[in-house]
Amino acid sequence: MAKKSISEIVKGIALPIVAEAGCELVDVEFVKEGSNWFLRVYIDKPEGVSLEDCENVSRPLNNKIDELDPISHEFFLEVSSPGLERPLKKTEDFAKAIGSIVEIRLFKAVDNIKQFEGELVSYDENHLTIKTEDEKSYQFKLEDIAKAKKVFKF
């Protein structure tokens, strides 16, 4: 089974479990690091995610995955908060991030650059606009964005 399809299957399994725990499902990743496979489930809630929240998702999710067996080989299940530099995937994520510093990675380079960082100044269902430190504005089509995340500067 392809990595993407495993992530999609697990999202479907995880959604009701995460909702029952009073959290939001942010993302699911199925990645290989070295010789090990990791299934990472990122959850969030307005007041922040506790260890107890992670346990309340991890145990029933692990049981359901064992029952349905969508993954044919060994893996490690990790349930955690997305952290300060959370990925931006859904409309709500981008809307909440307006005014924040974001990092945008593109599928194809623009002006020989594939990665941009700046303040997210606007967003709609087709485009987003960022303003970089040097006050340049860039507008990107959402379909051209490979990855977007908030950036936290100390």
VMD Tcl script that draws the C-alpha trace (Angstrom):
set ca {
  {0.00 0.00 0.00}
  {1.36 3.45 -0.86}
  {2.34 5.83 1.94}
  {-0.26 8.40 0.94}
  {-3.09 5.90 0.97}
  {-2.06 4.66 4.44}
  {-2.16 8.24 5.73}
  {-5.61 8.73 4.22}
  {-6.90 5.46 5.68}
  {-5.55 6.33 9.12}
  {-7.11 9.82 8.91}
  {-10.48 8.17 8.43}
  {-9.86 5.86 11.39}
  {-8.48 8.64 13.60}
  {-11.09 11.37 13.01}
  {-13.83 9.98 15.30}
  {-11.31 8.92 17.96}
  {-9.66 12.35 18.00}
  {-13.06 14.10 18.09}
  {-14.19 11.91 20.99}
  {-11.05 13.00 22.88}
  {-12.12 16.64 22.36}
  {-9.30 17.40 19.94}
  {-8.81 18.35 16.29}
  {-6.93 16.10 13.86}
  {-4.21 18.29 12.35}
  {-2.28 15.81 10.21}
  {-1.23 12.18 9.73}
  {2.17 11.19 8.35}
  {3.49 7.74 7.52}
  {7.25 8.04 7.05}
  {10.33 5.85 7.00}
  {13.33 6.99 9.02}
  {16.32 4.71 8.74}
  {14.96 1.17 8.87}
  {11.88 2.11 10.92}
  {8.40 3.24 9.87}
  {6.57 5.88 11.90}
  {2.87 6.68 11.89}
  {2.61 10.20 13.30}
  {-0.76 11.60 14.27}
  {-0.84 15.30 15.16}
  {-3.69 16.59 17.33}
  {-4.51 20.01 18.73}
  {-7.06 21.91 20.77}
  {-7.37 25.59 21.70}
  {-6.01 25.23 25.23}
  {-3.12 23.03 24.07}
  {-2.55 19.29 24.03}
  {-1.64 17.40 27.20}
  {0.01 14.01 27.63}
  {-3.39 12.71 28.72}
  {-4.93 13.91 25.42}
  {-2.24 12.02 23.49}
  {-2.90 8.87 25.54}
  {-6.68 9.24 25.05}
  {-6.09 9.15 21.29}
  {-3.15 6.76 21.12}
  {-4.67 3.78 22.95}
  {-7.99 3.52 21.07}
  {-6.33 4.43 17.76}
  {-3.70 1.73 18.21}
  {-6.44 -0.82 19.03}
  {-8.50 0.18 15.97}
  {-5.45 0.05 13.67}
  {-4.59 -3.41 15.05}
  {-8.18 -4.52 14.44}
  {-8.41 -3.19 10.87}
  {-4.74 -3.94 10.03}
  {-4.25 -1.41 7.16}
  {-0.44 -1.47 7.53}
  {1.35 -4.64 6.47}
  {4.61 -4.11 8.38}
  {5.82 -2.98 11.79}
  {5.63 0.71 12.66}
  {5.79 3.03 15.64}
  {2.66 5.05 16.45}
  {3.30 8.57 17.74}
  {0.50 10.91 18.80}
  {1.52 14.48 19.60}
  {0.83 18.18 19.23}
  {1.99 19.71 15.95}
  {4.11 22.12 18.01}
  {4.65 25.82 17.51}
  {5.56 25.42 13.84}
  {2.39 23.59 12.92}
  {1.67 22.73 9.29}
  {-0.94 24.78 7.47}
  {-3.24 22.46 5.57}
  {-6.88 23.45 5.99}
  {-8.70 26.71 5.27}
  {-9.04 27.33 9.02}
  {-5.27 26.87 9.51}
  {-4.46 29.57 6.95}
  {-7.18 31.89 8.27}
  {-5.81 31.63 11.83}
  {-2.26 32.23 10.57}
  {-2.95 35.61 8.91}
  {-0.51 38.07 10.46}
  {1.91 35.28 11.42}
  {5.29 34.43 9.93}
  {5.01 31.42 7.64}
  {7.34 29.30 5.54}
  {6.12 28.28 2.10}
  {7.76 25.52 0.04}
  {6.81 25.30 -3.62}
  {6.74 22.39 -6.03}
  {8.48 24.57 -8.65}
  {10.82 27.51 -8.09}
  {9.72 31.13 -8.55}
  {12.62 33.48 -9.39}
  {14.91 30.45 -8.76}
  {13.58 30.16 -5.19}
  {11.51 27.23 -3.87}
  {11.20 28.35 -0.24}
  {9.81 31.66 0.99}
  {9.35 33.07 4.47}
  {7.27 36.07 5.41}
  {4.11 37.39 7.00}
  {0.92 35.82 5.72}
  {-1.07 38.89 4.69}
  {-4.02 37.34 2.86}
  {-5.58 34.03 1.98}
  {-8.54 32.79 -0.05}
  {-9.52 29.40 -1.47}
  {-7.13 29.79 -4.44}
  {-4.21 32.00 -3.37}
  {-2.19 33.28 -0.48}
  {0.03 36.34 -0.23}
  {3.08 36.78 1.96}
  {5.27 39.82 2.58}
  {8.97 39.04 3.11}
  {11.38 40.87 5.44}
  {12.54 43.03 2.52}
  {8.90 44.18 2.04}
  {8.38 42.24 -1.22}
  {4.96 40.68 -1.69}
  {4.52 37.27 -3.28}
  {1.23 35.67 -4.25}
  {1.10 31.89 -4.66}
  {-1.57 29.58 -6.02}
  {-2.45 26.99 -3.38}
  {-1.94 24.20 -5.93}
  {1.72 25.29 -6.30}
  {2.45 24.94 -2.56}
  {4.11 21.69 -1.49}
  {4.21 22.58 2.21}
  {3.28 25.51 4.42}
  {3.87 26.00 8.13}
  {3.93 28.67 10.80}
  {7.38 29.80 11.89}
  {8.13 30.76 15.46}
  {11.04 33.17 16.00}
  {12.68 33.52 19.42}
}
mol new
graphics top color blue
foreach p $ca { graphics top sphere $p radius 0.5 }
foreach p [lrange $ca 0 end-1] q [lrange $ca 1 end] { graphics top cylinder $p $q radius 0.2 }
display resetview
